[in-house]
Amino acid sequence: MHNVFDRGNDILGKNYKNRRPDMTHKEKAIGYFEQQFHCSQSVLAAFADECGLTEEQALKLGGCFGGGMRQGEVCGAVTGALMVLGSLYGQCDKNDLDSRMKTNKVNDEMMKRFKEKNGTYICNDLLGCDISTPGGVQYARDNELFTAFCPKMVESAVEILEEIIAENK
């Protein structure tokens, strides 16, 4: 198991000076994102402990959801947040309809709040280009959207996620 907080290095095996046990979720998520993990991985891994996951498990689980599943669909930061909410409140017993209702509620709330705060939860619409095409990816790179804009979406998703968790304790 990898634990960046105990050994002072990250999953990539590089020292990361800002990793501390007292880091906020937002700091952790931005730290992962700055290490070039996807937005989805960054949000999920920032909450790995709360979800009962190792850092490695969280990074692997979130690996296919960045960039709206690489199709510009639902923002990966939102998807990462939904994975956290599913881990915390998700239904695991077919007869437990209360947990299903709770999961539906927190899912809808995450989507609604992110859209209210950012105008949409669709990656292509947030970025203003179609990242499912090479031209769209190049436009996003040329305009530094992945490095300047996407971290704001990671922060936004983490802020909303923390609010929802606090409200559902």
CNS distance restraints for C-alpha pairs under 8 A (distance, minus, plus):
assign (resid   1 and name CA) (resid  54 and name CA) 6.77 0.50 0.50
assign (resid   1 and name CA) (resid  55 and name CA) 7.93 0.50 0.50
assign (resid   1 and name CA) (resid  56 and name CA) 7.16 0.50 0.50
assign (resid   2 and name CA) (resid  10 and name CA) 7.78 0.50 0.50
assign (resid   2 and name CA) (resid  11 and name CA) 6.47 0.50 0.50
assign (resid   2 and name CA) (resid  54 and name CA) 6.98 0.50 0.50
assign (resid   2 and name CA) (resid  55 and name CA) 6.31 0.50 0.50
assign (resid   2 and name CA) (resid  56 and name CA) 6.32 0.50 0.50
assign (resid   3 and name CA) (resid   7 and name CA) 6.56 0.50 0.50
assign (resid   3 and name CA) (resid   9 and name CA) 7.94 0.50 0.50
assign (resid   3 and name CA) (resid  10 and name CA) 7.44 0.50 0.50
assign (resid   3 and name CA) (resid  11 and name CA) 7.87 0.50 0.50
assign (resid   3 and name CA) (resid  54 and name CA) 7.29 0.50 0.50
assign (resid   3 and name CA) (resid  55 and name CA) 6.43 0.50 0.50
assign (resid   4 and name CA) (resid   8 and name CA) 5.38 0.50 0.50
assign (resid   4 and name CA) (resid   9 and name CA) 4.99 0.50 0.50
assign (resid   4 and name CA) (resid  10 and name CA) 4.78 0.50 0.50
assign (resid   4 and name CA) (resid  11 and name CA) 6.92 0.50 0.50
assign (resid   4 and name CA) (resid  19 and name CA) 7.05 0.50 0.50
assign (resid   4 and name CA) (resid  55 and name CA) 7.80 0.50 0.50
assign (resid   5 and name CA) (resid   9 and name CA) 7.34 0.50 0.50
assign (resid   5 and name CA) (resid  19 and name CA) 6.17 0.50 0.50
assign (resid   5 and name CA) (resid  20 and name CA) 5.75 0.50 0.50
assign (resid   5 and name CA) (resid  21 and name CA) 5.63 0.50 0.50
assign (resid   6 and name CA) (resid  21 and name CA) 7.94 0.50 0.50
assign (resid   8 and name CA) (resid  15 and name CA) 6.35 0.50 0.50
assign (resid   8 and name CA) (resid  16 and name CA) 6.78 0.50 0.50
assign (resid   8 and name CA) (resid  17 and name CA) 7.45 0.50 0.50
assign (resid   8 and name CA) (resid  19 and name CA) 6.62 0.50 0.50
assign (resid   8 and name CA) (resid  20 and name CA) 7.71 0.50 0.50
assign (resid   9 and name CA) (resid  13 and name CA) 5.84 0.50 0.50
assign (resid   9 and name CA) (resid  14 and name CA) 5.58 0.50 0.50
assign (resid   9 and name CA) (resid  15 and name CA) 4.41 0.50 0.50
assign (resid   9 and name CA) (resid  16 and name CA) 5.61 0.50 0.50
assign (resid   9 and name CA) (resid  19 and name CA) 7.77 0.50 0.50
assign (resid  10 and name CA) (resid  14 and name CA) 5.85 0.50 0.50
assign (resid  10 and name CA) (resid  15 and name CA) 6.44 0.50 0.50
assign (resid  10 and name CA) (resid  16 and name CA) 6.44 0.50 0.50
assign (resid  11 and name CA) (resid  55 and name CA) 7.65 0.50 0.50
assign (resid  11 and name CA) (resid  56 and name CA) 7.02 0.50 0.50
assign (resid  18 and name CA) (resid  31 and name CA) 7.74 0.50 0.50
assign (resid  19 and name CA) (resid  23 and name CA) 6.92 0.50 0.50
assign (resid  19 and name CA) (resid  28 and name CA) 7.40 0.50 0.50
assign (resid  19 and name CA) (resid  31 and name CA) 7.82 0.50 0.50
assign (resid  23 and name CA) (resid  27 and name CA) 5.90 0.50 0.50
assign (resid  23 and name CA) (resid  28 and name CA) 6.29 0.50 0.50
assign (resid  24 and name CA) (resid  28 and name CA) 6.21 0.50 0.50
assign (resid  25 and name CA) (resid  29 and name CA) 6.04 0.50 0.50
assign (resid  25 and name CA) (resid  46 and name CA) 5.33 0.50 0.50
assign (resid  25 and name CA) (resid  47 and name CA) 6.70 0.50 0.50
assign (resid  25 and name CA) (resid 158 and name CA) 6.93 0.50 0.50
assign (resid  26 and name CA) (resid  30 and name CA) 6.11 0.50 0.50
assign (resid  26 and name CA) (resid  46 and name CA) 7.46 0.50 0.50
assign (resid  26 and name CA) (resid 154 and name CA) 7.92 0.50 0.50
assign (resid  26 and name CA) (resid 155 and name CA) 5.86 0.50 0.50
assign (resid  26 and name CA) (resid 158 and name CA) 6.02 0.50 0.50
assign (resid  26 and name CA) (resid 159 and name CA) 7.41 0.50 0.50
assign (resid  27 and name CA) (resid  31 and name CA) 5.96 0.50 0.50
assign (resid  28 and name CA) (resid  32 and name CA) 6.29 0.50 0.50
assign (resid  28 and name CA) (resid  42 and name CA) 7.64 0.50 0.50
assign (resid  28 and name CA) (resid  45 and name CA) 7.97 0.50 0.50
assign (resid  28 and name CA) (resid  46 and name CA) 5.17 0.50 0.50
assign (resid  29 and name CA) (resid  33 and name CA) 6.20 0.50 0.50
assign (resid  29 and name CA) (resid  42 and name CA) 4.63 0.50 0.50
assign (resid  29 and name CA) (resid  43 and name CA) 5.23 0.50 0.50
assign (resid  29 and name CA) (resid  45 and name CA) 7.09 0.50 0.50
assign (resid  29 and name CA) (resid  46 and name CA) 5.04 0.50 0.50
assign (resid  29 and name CA) (resid 154 and name CA) 7.01 0.50 0.50
assign (resid  29 and name CA) (resid 155 and name CA) 7.58 0.50 0.50
assign (resid  29 and name CA) (resid 158 and name CA) 7.82 0.50 0.50
assign (resid  30 and name CA) (resid  34 and name CA) 5.96 0.50 0.50
assign (resid  30 and name CA) (resid  42 and name CA) 6.94 0.50 0.50
assign (resid  30 and name CA) (resid 151 and name CA) 6.60 0.50 0.50
assign (resid  30 and name CA) (resid 154 and name CA) 7.14 0.50 0.50
assign (resid  30 and name CA) (resid 155 and name CA) 7.33 0.50 0.50
assign (resid  31 and name CA) (resid  35 and name CA) 6.41 0.50 0.50
assign (resid  31 and name CA) (resid  42 and name CA) 7.81 0.50 0.50
assign (resid  32 and name CA) (resid  36 and name CA) 6.75 0.50 0.50
assign (resid  32 and name CA) (resid  37 and name CA) 5.73 0.50 0.50
assign (resid  32 and name CA) (resid  41 and name CA) 7.74 0.50 0.50
assign (resid  32 and name CA) (resid  42 and name CA) 5.07 0.50 0.50
assign (resid  32 and name CA) (resid  45 and name CA) 7.82 0.50 0.50
assign (resid  32 and name CA) (resid  46 and name CA) 7.91 0.50 0.50
assign (resid  33 and name CA) (resid  37 and name CA) 4.94 0.50 0.50
assign (resid  33 and name CA) (resid  38 and name CA) 6.29 0.50 0.50
assign (resid  33 and name CA) (resid  39 and name CA) 6.29 0.50 0.50
assign (resid  33 and name CA) (resid  42 and name CA) 5.54 0.50 0.50
assign (resid  33 and name CA) (resid 151 and name CA) 7.18 0.50 0.50
assign (resid  37 and name CA) (resid  41 and name CA) 6.09 0.50 0.50
assign (resid  37 and name CA) (resid  42 and name CA) 6.18 0.50 0.50
assign (resid  37 and name CA) (resid  59 and name CA) 8.00 0.50 0.50
assign (resid  38 and name CA) (resid  42 and name CA) 6.13 0.50 0.50
assign (resid  38 and name CA) (resid  62 and name CA) 7.79 0.50 0.50
assign (resid  38 and name CA) (resid  63 and name CA) 6.87 0.50 0.50
assign (resid  38 and name CA) (resid  65 and name CA) 7.70 0.50 0.50
assign (resid  38 and name CA) (resid  66 and name CA) 4.94 0.50 0.50
assign (resid  38 and name CA) (resid  67 and name CA) 7.51 0.50 0.50
assign (resid  38 and name CA) (resid  76 and name CA) 7.43 0.50 0.50
assign (resid  39 and name CA) (resid  43 and name CA) 6.32 0.50 0.50
assign (resid  39 and name CA) (resid  66 and name CA) 5.53 0.50 0.50
assign (resid  39 and name CA) (resid  67 and name CA) 7.46 0.50 0.50
assign (resid  39 and name CA) (resid  76 and name CA) 5.32 0.50 0.50
assign (resid  39 and name CA) (resid  77 and name CA) 4.83 0.50 0.50
assign (resid  39 and name CA) (resid  80 and name CA) 7.36 0.50 0.50
assign (resid  39 and name CA) (resid 150 and name CA) 7.45 0.50 0.50
assign (resid  39 and name CA) (resid 151 and name CA) 7.76 0.50 0.50
assign (resid  39 and name CA) (resid 154 and name CA) 6.10 0.50 0.50
assign (resid  40 and name CA) (resid  44 and name CA) 6.24 0.50 0.50
assign (resid  40 and name CA) (resid  62 and name CA) 5.28 0.50 0.50
assign (resid  40 and name CA) (resid  63 and name CA) 7.08 0.50 0.50
assign (resid  40 and name CA) (resid  65 and name CA) 5.73 0.50 0.50
assign (resid  40 and name CA) (resid  66 and name CA) 5.21 0.50 0.50
assign (resid  40 and name CA) (resid  76 and name CA) 4.34 0.50 0.50
assign (resid  40 and name CA) (resid  77 and name CA) 4.65 0.50 0.50
assign (resid  40 and name CA) (resid  78 and name CA) 7.18 0.50 0.50
assign (resid  40 and name CA) (resid  79 and name CA) 5.98 0.50 0.50
assign (resid  40 and name CA) (resid  80 and name CA) 4.19 0.50 0.50
assign (resid  40 and name CA) (resid  81 and name CA) 7.58 0.50 0.50
assign (resid  41 and name CA) (resid  45 and name CA) 5.80 0.50 0.50
assign (resid  41 and name CA) (resid  58 and name CA) 6.71 0.50 0.50
assign (resid  41 and name CA) (resid  59 and name CA) 5.00 0.50 0.50
assign (resid  41 and name CA) (resid  60 and name CA) 7.52 0.50 0.50
assign (resid  41 and name CA) (resid  61 and name CA) 7.41 0.50 0.50
assign (resid  41 and name CA) (resid  62 and name CA) 4.29 0.50 0.50
assign (resid  41 and name CA) (resid  63 and name CA) 5.81 0.50 0.50
assign (resid  41 and name CA) (resid  65 and name CA) 7.77 0.50 0.50
assign (resid  41 and name CA) (resid  66 and name CA) 7.37 0.50 0.50
assign (resid  41 and name CA) (resid  77 and name CA) 7.98 0.50 0.50
assign (resid  41 and name CA) (resid  80 and name CA) 6.41 0.50 0.50
assign (resid  42 and name CA) (resid  46 and name CA) 6.11 0.50 0.50
assign (resid  42 and name CA) (resid  59 and name CA) 7.45 0.50 0.50
assign (resid  42 and name CA) (resid  62 and name CA) 7.96 0.50 0.50
assign (resid  42 and name CA) (resid  77 and name CA) 7.63 0.50 0.50
assign (resid  42 and name CA) (resid  80 and name CA) 7.53 0.50 0.50
assign (resid  42 and name CA) (resid 154 and name CA) 7.60 0.50 0.50
assign (resid  43 and name CA) (resid  47 and name CA) 6.86 0.50 0.50
assign (resid  43 and name CA) (resid  77 and name CA) 6.05 0.50 0.50
assign (resid  43 and name CA) (resid  80 and name CA) 5.22 0.50 0.50
assign (resid  43 and name CA) (resid  81 and name CA) 6.15 0.50 0.50
assign (resid  43 and name CA) (resid 154 and name CA) 6.64 0.50 0.50
assign (resid  43 and name CA) (resid 157 and name CA) 7.62 0.50 0.50
assign (resid  43 and name CA) (resid 158 and name CA) 6.61 0.50 0.50
assign (resid  44 and name CA) (resid  48 and name CA) 6.16 0.50 0.50
assign (resid  44 and name CA) (resid  58 and name CA) 5.89 0.50 0.50
assign (resid  44 and name CA) (resid  59 and name CA) 7.29 0.50 0.50
assign (resid  44 and name CA) (resid  62 and name CA) 6.60 0.50 0.50
assign (resid  44 and name CA) (resid  80 and name CA) 4.89 0.50 0.50
assign (resid  44 and name CA) (resid  81 and name CA) 6.35 0.50 0.50
assign (resid  44 and name CA) (resid  83 and name CA) 6.76 0.50 0.50
assign (resid  44 and name CA) (resid  84 and name CA) 5.98 0.50 0.50
assign (resid  45 and name CA) (resid  55 and name CA) 5.73 0.50 0.50
assign (resid  45 and name CA) (resid  58 and name CA) 4.94 0.50 0.50
assign (resid  45 and name CA) (resid  59 and name CA) 5.85 0.50 0.50
assign (resid  47 and name CA) (resid  51 and name CA) 6.29 0.50 0.50
assign (resid  47 and name CA) (resid  84 and name CA) 6.87 0.50 0.50
assign (resid  48 and name CA) (resid  52 and name CA) 6.17 0.50 0.50
assign (resid  48 and name CA) (resid  53 and name CA) 4.85 0.50 0.50
assign (resid  48 and name CA) (resid  54 and name CA) 6.00 0.50 0.50
assign (resid  48 and name CA) (resid  55 and name CA) 6.00 0.50 0.50
assign (resid  48 and name CA) (resid  58 and name CA) 5.96 0.50 0.50
assign (resid  49 and name CA) (resid  53 and name CA) 5.82 0.50 0.50
assign (resid  49 and name CA) (resid  54 and name CA) 6.84 0.50 0.50
assign (resid  49 and name CA) (resid  55 and name CA) 7.98 0.50 0.50
assign (resid  50 and name CA) (resid  88 and name CA) 7.74 0.50 0.50
assign (resid  51 and name CA) (resid  84 and name CA) 6.47 0.50 0.50
assign (resid  51 and name CA) (resid  87 and name CA) 5.63 0.50 0.50
assign (resid  51 and name CA) (resid  88 and name CA) 6.18 0.50 0.50
assign (resid  53 and name CA) (resid  57 and name CA) 5.87 0.50 0.50
assign (resid  53 and name CA) (resid  58 and name CA) 6.04 0.50 0.50
assign (resid  54 and name CA) (resid  58 and name CA) 6.24 0.50 0.50
assign (resid  55 and name CA) (resid  59 and name CA) 6.13 0.50 0.50
assign (resid  56 and name CA) (resid  60 and name CA) 6.12 0.50 0.50
assign (resid  57 and name CA) (resid  61 and name CA) 6.02 0.50 0.50
assign (resid  58 and name CA) (resid  62 and name CA) 6.10 0.50 0.50
assign (resid  59 and name CA) (resid  63 and name CA) 6.03 0.50 0.50
assign (resid  62 and name CA) (resid  66 and name CA) 7.56 0.50 0.50
assign (resid  62 and name CA) (resid  80 and name CA) 6.46 0.50 0.50
assign (resid  64 and name CA) (resid  69 and name CA) 5.92 0.50 0.50
assign (resid  64 and name CA) (resid  70 and name CA) 7.80 0.50 0.50
assign (resid  65 and name CA) (resid  69 and name CA) 4.19 0.50 0.50
assign (resid  65 and name CA) (resid  70 and name CA) 7.04 0.50 0.50
assign (resid  65 and name CA) (resid  76 and name CA) 5.32 0.50 0.50
assign (resid  65 and name CA) (resid  79 and name CA) 6.79 0.50 0.50
assign (resid  65 and name CA) (resid  80 and name CA) 7.66 0.50 0.50
assign (resid  66 and name CA) (resid  70 and name CA) 6.11 0.50 0.50
assign (resid  66 and name CA) (resid  75 and name CA) 7.18 0.50 0.50
assign (resid  66 and name CA) (resid  76 and name CA) 4.43 0.50 0.50
assign (resid  66 and name CA) (resid  77 and name CA) 7.45 0.50 0.50
assign (resid  67 and name CA) (resid  71 and name CA) 6.56 0.50 0.50
assign (resid  67 and name CA) (resid  72 and name CA) 5.52 0.50 0.50
assign (resid  67 and name CA) (resid  73 and name CA) 7.32 0.50 0.50
assign (resid  67 and name CA) (resid  74 and name CA) 7.91 0.50 0.50
assign (resid  67 and name CA) (resid  75 and name CA) 6.09 0.50 0.50
assign (resid  67 and name CA) (resid  76 and name CA) 5.54 0.50 0.50
assign (resid  67 and name CA) (resid 123 and name CA) 6.38 0.50 0.50
assign (resid  67 and name CA) (resid 131 and name CA) 7.45 0.50 0.50
assign (resid  68 and name CA) (resid  72 and name CA) 4.39 0.50 0.50
assign (resid  68 and name CA) (resid  73 and name CA) 4.11 0.50 0.50
assign (resid  68 and name CA) (resid  74 and name CA) 4.66 0.50 0.50
assign (resid  68 and name CA) (resid  75 and name CA) 4.67 0.50 0.50
assign (resid  68 and name CA) (resid  76 and name CA) 5.13 0.50 0.50
assign (resid  68 and name CA) (resid 122 and name CA) 7.28 0.50 0.50
assign (resid  68 and name CA) (resid 123 and name CA) 5.65 0.50 0.50
assign (resid  69 and name CA) (resid  73 and name CA) 6.58 0.50 0.50
assign (resid  69 and name CA) (resid  74 and name CA) 7.57 0.50 0.50
assign (resid  69 and name CA) (resid  76 and name CA) 6.98 0.50 0.50
assign (resid  70 and name CA) (resid 131 and name CA) 7.07 0.50 0.50
assign (resid  70 and name CA) (resid 132 and name CA) 6.12 0.50 0.50
assign (resid  71 and name CA) (resid 130 and name CA) 7.88 0.50 0.50
assign (resid  71 and name CA) (resid 131 and name CA) 6.37 0.50 0.50
assign (resid  71 and name CA) (resid 132 and name CA) 4.52 0.50 0.50
assign (resid  72 and name CA) (resid 122 and name CA) 6.63 0.50 0.50
assign (resid  72 and name CA) (resid 123 and name CA) 4.65 0.50 0.50
assign (resid  72 and name CA) (resid 124 and name CA) 4.61 0.50 0.50
assign (resid  72 and name CA) (resid 130 and name CA) 6.35 0.50 0.50
assign (resid  72 and name CA) (resid 131 and name CA) 5.57 0.50 0.50
assign (resid  72 and name CA) (resid 132 and name CA) 6.02 0.50 0.50
assign (resid  73 and name CA) (resid 122 and name CA) 5.12 0.50 0.50
assign (resid  73 and name CA) (resid 123 and name CA) 5.40 0.50 0.50
assign (resid  73 and name CA) (resid 124 and name CA) 6.65 0.50 0.50
assign (resid  74 and name CA) (resid  78 and name CA) 6.95 0.50 0.50
assign (resid  74 and name CA) (resid  79 and name CA) 6.86 0.50 0.50
assign (resid  74 and name CA) (resid 121 and name CA) 5.59 0.50 0.50
assign (resid  74 and name CA) (resid 122 and name CA) 4.55 0.50 0.50
assign (resid  74 and name CA) (resid 123 and name CA) 5.67 0.50 0.50
assign (resid  75 and name CA) (resid  79 and name CA) 6.40 0.50 0.50
assign (resid  75 and name CA) (resid 121 and name CA) 5.65 0.50 0.50
assign (resid  75 and name CA) (resid 122 and name CA) 5.52 0.50 0.50
assign (resid  75 and name CA) (resid 123 and name CA) 4.54 0.50 0.50
assign (resid  76 and name CA) (resid  80 and name CA) 5.97 0.50 0.50
assign (resid  76 and name CA) (resid 123 and name CA) 7.70 0.50 0.50
assign (resid  77 and name CA) (resid  81 and name CA) 6.28 0.50 0.50
assign (resid  77 and name CA) (resid 153 and name CA) 6.50 0.50 0.50
assign (resid  77 and name CA) (resid 154 and name CA) 5.22 0.50 0.50
assign (resid  77 and name CA) (resid 157 and name CA) 5.86 0.50 0.50
assign (resid  78 and name CA) (resid  82 and name CA) 6.16 0.50 0.50
assign (resid  78 and name CA) (resid 110 and name CA) 7.60 0.50 0.50
assign (resid  78 and name CA) (resid 111 and name CA) 7.43 0.50 0.50
assign (resid  78 and name CA) (resid 114 and name CA) 7.64 0.50 0.50
assign (resid  78 and name CA) (resid 121 and name CA) 7.25 0.50 0.50
assign (resid  78 and name CA) (resid 157 and name CA) 5.82 0.50 0.50
assign (resid  79 and name CA) (resid  83 and name CA) 6.23 0.50 0.50
assign (resid  80 and name CA) (resid  84 and name CA) 6.45 0.50 0.50
assign (resid  81 and name CA) (resid  85 and name CA) 6.30 0.50 0.50
assign (resid  81 and name CA) (resid 110 and name CA) 7.83 0.50 0.50
assign (resid  81 and name CA) (resid 157 and name CA) 6.48 0.50 0.50
assign (resid  81 and name CA) (resid 158 and name CA) 7.06 0.50 0.50
assign (resid  81 and name CA) (resid 161 and name CA) 6.21 0.50 0.50
assign (resid  82 and name CA) (resid  86 and name CA) 6.00 0.50 0.50
assign (resid  82 and name CA) (resid 107 and name CA) 6.36 0.50 0.50
assign (resid  82 and name CA) (resid 110 and name CA) 7.40 0.50 0.50
assign (resid  83 and name CA) (resid  87 and name CA) 6.08 0.50 0.50
assign (resid  84 and name CA) (resid  88 and name CA) 6.25 0.50 0.50
assign (resid  85 and name CA) (resid  89 and name CA) 5.86 0.50 0.50
assign (resid  85 and name CA) (resid  90 and name CA) 7.14 0.50 0.50
assign (resid  85 and name CA) (resid 103 and name CA) 7.23 0.50 0.50
assign (resid  85 and name CA) (resid 106 and name CA) 6.93 0.50 0.50
assign (resid  85 and name CA) (resid 107 and name CA) 7.25 0.50 0.50
assign (resid  85 and name CA) (resid 161 and name CA) 7.90 0.50 0.50
assign (resid  85 and name CA) (resid 165 and name CA) 7.90 0.50 0.50
assign (resid  86 and name CA) (resid  90 and name CA) 4.35 0.50 0.50
assign (resid  86 and name CA) (resid  91 and name CA) 7.89 0.50 0.50
assign (resid  86 and name CA) (resid 103 and name CA) 6.45 0.50 0.50
assign (resid  89 and name CA) (resid  99 and name CA) 6.29 0.50 0.50
assign (resid  89 and name CA) (resid 102 and name CA) 6.62 0.50 0.50
assign (resid  89 and name CA) (resid 103 and name CA) 5.57 0.50 0.50
assign (resid  90 and name CA) (resid  99 and name CA) 6.03 0.50 0.50
assign (resid  90 and name CA) (resid 100 and name CA) 6.49 0.50 0.50
assign (resid  90 and name CA) (resid 102 and name CA) 7.70 0.50 0.50
assign (resid  90 and name CA) (resid 103 and name CA) 5.40 0.50 0.50
assign (resid  91 and name CA) (resid  96 and name CA) 6.59 0.50 0.50
assign (resid  91 and name CA) (resid  97 and name CA) 7.56 0.50 0.50
assign (resid  91 and name CA) (resid  99 and name CA) 5.00 0.50 0.50
assign (resid  91 and name CA) (resid 100 and name CA) 5.12 0.50 0.50
assign (resid  91 and name CA) (resid 103 and name CA) 7.18 0.50 0.50
assign (resid  92 and name CA) (resid  96 and name CA) 7.54 0.50 0.50
assign (resid  96 and name CA) (resid 100 and name CA) 6.77 0.50 0.50
assign (resid  97 and name CA) (resid 101 and name CA) 6.15 0.50 0.50
assign (resid  98 and name CA) (resid 102 and name CA) 6.14 0.50 0.50
assign (resid  99 and name CA) (resid 103 and name CA) 5.98 0.50 0.50
assign (resid 100 and name CA) (resid 104 and name CA) 6.15 0.50 0.50
assign (resid 101 and name CA) (resid 105 and name CA) 6.12 0.50 0.50
assign (resid 102 and name CA) (resid 106 and name CA) 6.26 0.50 0.50
assign (resid 103 and name CA) (resid 107 and name CA) 5.97 0.50 0.50
assign (resid 104 and name CA) (resid 108 and name CA) 6.08 0.50 0.50
assign (resid 105 and name CA) (resid 109 and name CA) 6.12 0.50 0.50
assign (resid 106 and name CA) (resid 110 and name CA) 6.07 0.50 0.50
assign (resid 106 and name CA) (resid 164 and name CA) 6.96 0.50 0.50
assign (resid 107 and name CA) (resid 111 and name CA) 6.35 0.50 0.50
assign (resid 108 and name CA) (resid 112 and name CA) 6.01 0.50 0.50
assign (resid 109 and name CA) (resid 113 and name CA) 5.97 0.50 0.50
assign (resid 109 and name CA) (resid 164 and name CA) 7.67 0.50 0.50
assign (resid 110 and name CA) (resid 114 and name CA) 6.06 0.50 0.50
assign (resid 110 and name CA) (resid 160 and name CA) 6.84 0.50 0.50
assign (resid 110 and name CA) (resid 161 and name CA) 6.92 0.50 0.50
assign (resid 110 and name CA) (resid 164 and name CA) 7.45 0.50 0.50
assign (resid 111 and name CA) (resid 115 and name CA) 6.17 0.50 0.50
assign (resid 111 and name CA) (resid 121 and name CA) 7.05 0.50 0.50
assign (resid 112 and name CA) (resid 116 and name CA) 6.13 0.50 0.50
assign (resid 113 and name CA) (resid 117 and name CA) 6.05 0.50 0.50
assign (resid 113 and name CA) (resid 160 and name CA) 6.97 0.50 0.50
assign (resid 114 and name CA) (resid 118 and name CA) 5.89 0.50 0.50
assign (resid 114 and name CA) (resid 119 and name CA) 7.66 0.50 0.50
assign (resid 114 and name CA) (resid 120 and name CA) 7.08 0.50 0.50
assign (resid 114 and name CA) (resid 121 and name CA) 6.40 0.50 0.50
assign (resid 114 and name CA) (resid 156 and name CA) 7.37 0.50 0.50
assign (resid 114 and name CA) (resid 157 and name CA) 6.79 0.50 0.50
assign (resid 114 and name CA) (resid 160 and name CA) 7.10 0.50 0.50
assign (resid 115 and name CA) (resid 119 and name CA) 4.85 0.50 0.50
assign (resid 115 and name CA) (resid 120 and name CA) 4.28 0.50 0.50
assign (resid 115 and name CA) (resid 121 and name CA) 5.42 0.50 0.50
assign (resid 116 and name CA) (resid 120 and name CA) 7.26 0.50 0.50
assign (resid 117 and name CA) (resid 156 and name CA) 7.97 0.50 0.50
assign (resid 118 and name CA) (resid 126 and name CA) 7.73 0.50 0.50
assign (resid 119 and name CA) (resid 126 and name CA) 7.72 0.50 0.50
assign (resid 120 and name CA) (resid 125 and name CA) 6.91 0.50 0.50
assign (resid 120 and name CA) (resid 126 and name CA) 6.57 0.50 0.50
assign (resid 121 and name CA) (resid 125 and name CA) 7.81 0.50 0.50
assign (resid 121 and name CA) (resid 126 and name CA) 7.11 0.50 0.50
assign (resid 122 and name CA) (resid 126 and name CA) 6.19 0.50 0.50
assign (resid 123 and name CA) (resid 127 and name CA) 6.13 0.50 0.50
assign (resid 124 and name CA) (resid 128 and name CA) 5.71 0.50 0.50
assign (resid 124 and name CA) (resid 129 and name CA) 5.33 0.50 0.50
assign (resid 124 and name CA) (resid 130 and name CA) 5.17 0.50 0.50
assign (resid 124 and name CA) (resid 131 and name CA) 6.39 0.50 0.50
assign (resid 125 and name CA) (resid 129 and name CA) 6.85 0.50 0.50
assign (resid 127 and name CA) (resid 140 and name CA) 7.24 0.50 0.50
assign (resid 127 and name CA) (resid 145 and name CA) 6.77 0.50 0.50
assign (resid 127 and name CA) (resid 149 and name CA) 7.78 0.50 0.50
assign (resid 129 and name CA) (resid 136 and name CA) 5.32 0.50 0.50
assign (resid 129 and name CA) (resid 137 and name CA) 7.89 0.50 0.50
assign (resid 129 and name CA) (resid 139 and name CA) 7.19 0.50 0.50
assign (resid 129 and name CA) (resid 140 and name CA) 7.09 0.50 0.50
assign (resid 130 and name CA) (resid 135 and name CA) 7.87 0.50 0.50
assign (resid 130 and name CA) (resid 136 and name CA) 4.72 0.50 0.50
assign (resid 130 and name CA) (resid 137 and name CA) 7.25 0.50 0.50
assign (resid 131 and name CA) (resid 135 and name CA) 7.61 0.50 0.50
assign (resid 131 and name CA) (resid 136 and name CA) 4.53 0.50 0.50
assign (resid 131 and name CA) (resid 137 and name CA) 4.74 0.50 0.50
assign (resid 131 and name CA) (resid 140 and name CA) 7.49 0.50 0.50
assign (resid 132 and name CA) (resid 136 and name CA) 6.82 0.50 0.50
assign (resid 132 and name CA) (resid 137 and name CA) 7.24 0.50 0.50
assign (resid 133 and name CA) (resid 137 and name CA) 6.31 0.50 0.50
assign (resid 134 and name CA) (resid 138 and name CA) 6.14 0.50 0.50
assign (resid 135 and name CA) (resid 139 and name CA) 6.10 0.50 0.50
assign (resid 136 and name CA) (resid 140 and name CA) 6.18 0.50 0.50
assign (resid 137 and name CA) (resid 141 and name CA) 6.18 0.50 0.50
assign (resid 138 and name CA) (resid 142 and name CA) 5.93 0.50 0.50
assign (resid 139 and name CA) (resid 143 and name CA) 6.08 0.50 0.50
assign (resid 140 and name CA) (resid 144 and name CA) 5.96 0.50 0.50
assign (resid 140 and name CA) (resid 145 and name CA) 4.99 0.50 0.50
assign (resid 140 and name CA) (resid 146 and name CA) 6.45 0.50 0.50
assign (resid 141 and name CA) (resid 145 and name CA) 6.19 0.50 0.50
assign (resid 141 and name CA) (resid 146 and name CA) 6.50 0.50 0.50
assign (resid 144 and name CA) (resid 148 and name CA) 5.68 0.50 0.50
assign (resid 144 and name CA) (resid 149 and name CA) 7.41 0.50 0.50
assign (resid 145 and name CA) (resid 149 and name CA) 4.76 0.50 0.50
assign (resid 145 and name CA) (resid 150 and name CA) 6.27 0.50 0.50
assign (resid 146 and name CA) (resid 150 and name CA) 5.09 0.50 0.50
assign (resid 146 and name CA) (resid 151 and name CA) 7.56 0.50 0.50
assign (resid 147 and name CA) (resid 151 and name CA) 6.67 0.50 0.50
assign (resid 148 and name CA) (resid 152 and name CA) 7.49 0.50 0.50
assign (resid 149 and name CA) (resid 153 and name CA) 6.95 0.50 0.50
assign (resid 150 and name CA) (resid 154 and name CA) 6.39 0.50 0.50
assign (resid 151 and name CA) (resid 155 and name CA) 6.21 0.50 0.50
assign (resid 152 and name CA) (resid 156 and name CA) 6.06 0.50 0.50
assign (resid 153 and name CA) (resid 157 and name CA) 6.07 0.50 0.50
assign (resid 154 and name CA) (resid 158 and name CA) 6.24 0.50 0.50
assign (resid 155 and name CA) (resid 159 and name CA) 6.14 0.50 0.50
assign (resid 156 and name CA) (resid 160 and name CA) 6.25 0.50 0.50
assign (resid 157 and name CA) (resid 161 and name CA) 5.96 0.50 0.50
assign (resid 158 and name CA) (resid 162 and name CA) 6.06 0.50 0.50
assign (resid 159 and name CA) (resid 163 and name CA) 6.39 0.50 0.50
assign (resid 160 and name CA) (resid 164 and name CA) 6.28 0.50 0.50
assign (resid 161 and name CA) (resid 165 and name CA) 6.16 0.50 0.50
assign (resid 162 and name CA) (resid 166 and name CA) 6.08 0.50 0.50
assign (resid 163 and name CA) (resid 167 and name CA) 6.19 0.50 0.50
assign (resid 164 and name CA) (resid 168 and name CA) 6.27 0.50 0.50
assign (resid 165 and name CA) (resid 169 and name CA) 6.39 0.50 0.50
